[in-house]
Amino acid sequence: MSAEASAWAWAQEPRSSGAKLILLCLADQADPLGQCRATGYELAGKCRLTRSTVFKHLAELETHSFLVRSKQRKETRQSANHYELLL
């Protein structure tokens, strides 16, 4: 967990509360450089949202330059993506 990433996430104002929740969840998992890996299933479970809602909010966060998402090679249904929070 990175205190800097968490503090940064709390200070951000995405358009929806769901996007804020996803951002906080990713920040909670981030290293000091704001990077982490997570699956849609993990994020959905932690945030109590559906996977489709999680991906909708991730797209919003990426569109508005809160994060950059790098899709990993799909080895299984639950392959983790890499996220870089734009601290």
HELIX and SHEET records of a PDB file:
HELIX    1   1 ALA A    3  ALA A   11  1                                   9    
HELIX    2   2 SER A   17  GLN A   29  1                                  13    
HELIX    3   3 GLY A   40  CYS A   47  1                                   8    
HELIX    4   4 ARG A   51  THR A   63  1                                  13    
SHEET    1   A 3 GLN A  35  ALA A  38  0                                        
SHEET    2   A 3 ASN A  81  LEU A  85 -1                                        
SHEET    3   A 3 LEU A  67  SER A  70 -1                                        
END                                                                             
